[in-house]
Amino acid sequence: MSATVVRPVSGHQFEVRRGDAVVKVGQVAAVLREFSVAGVHFTETWTDDVVAPMGCGLVLAPWPNRVAGGRWQHEGKTQQLDITEPSRGNAIHGLLRNTAYHLVDQGEDFVTLGASIYPQHGYPFTLDLEVIYALVDDGLRVTYRLTNVGVGTAPFGIGAHPYLRVGEHAATDLTVTVAADTHAAVDDRMIPMARESVDGTHLDLRGGIRVGDIKADTALTGLTATDGRVAHRLAAGDGTAVVLWADEVFGWVQIYSPENFPGPGLPDQRVAIAVEPMTCAVDAFNSGDGLLHLAPGETWTASWGLRPEGF
């Protein structure tokens, strides 16, 4: 009798290489499971038998973060999304977080996965999404290509949910730097009430703050862009670092530092740091803040990536 083959919880696995750089992607949610160079990891990893912990590595579409009560208005009609964050009564992280993408194309140093969004509770649009993970000269580039293949102009936002590392350095000892001058003040459901300046607060990350000195779960904006890109940095004391860059359309970033992140080969409960590029604000379906729109037949594309430094 042949041995039973157990498929990873995140579906079929795809691996691409370029020199000593490696990217591993899971089929479910086109999830980023590893980015490493010469054995040094720059994203958190997990074992095959568990669901991506705390949303680690997920692609978030057609909205990132939360929609308050899962309810929003479109052309005078109330739309009610399924509630996927029961503890706060919100719809969270889009419609593809449990979807198995299909393989579109794969080469030695890239893989393209695709999935479709069909009309459903609270979202009456049809979209095709392709996610391209490519190893390039300076690291990893992730590109989203979204096409409206239905009727009606579709509102949308896209985000990513990577938890970053700098090798084996403890997250608490790393310094996170984000060139953002504004944050979203939220209510007890994590829904924005107002934009406020970061001046004089623990959320002023412009000069860099040790991860262990903040307890963050906040969206930042007012990002400083250079040559059409924004950049966020996570650095160790020895000068090594990883930079998360994103096209300027990613005008928001969620910084999240849970204290109970699980991980293989590391303490069961520990601090981790997620740096989440987002094209729109939390609850953008209601506020319109950063919300994008895609007409039938149109395609939208944008990229973000990871660049190691000091290695």
Buried (B, 14 or more C-beta within 10 A) or exposed (E): EEEEEEEBBBBBBBEBEBEEBBBBBBBBBBBBBBBBBEEBBBBBBBEEEEBBBBBBBBBBBBBBBBBBBBBBEBEEEEBBBEBBBEEBBBBBBBBBBEBBBEEBEBEEBBBBBBBBBEEEEBBBBBBBBBBBBBBEEEBBBBBBBBBBBBEBBBBBBBBBBBBBBBBEBBBBEBBBBBBBBBBBEBEEBBBBEEBEEBEEEEBBBBEBBEBBEBEBEBBBBBBEBEEEBBBBBBBBEEEBBBBBBBBEBBBBBBBBBBEEBBBEEBEEEBBBBBBBBBBBBBBBBBBEBBBBEBEBEEEBEBBBBBBBBEE
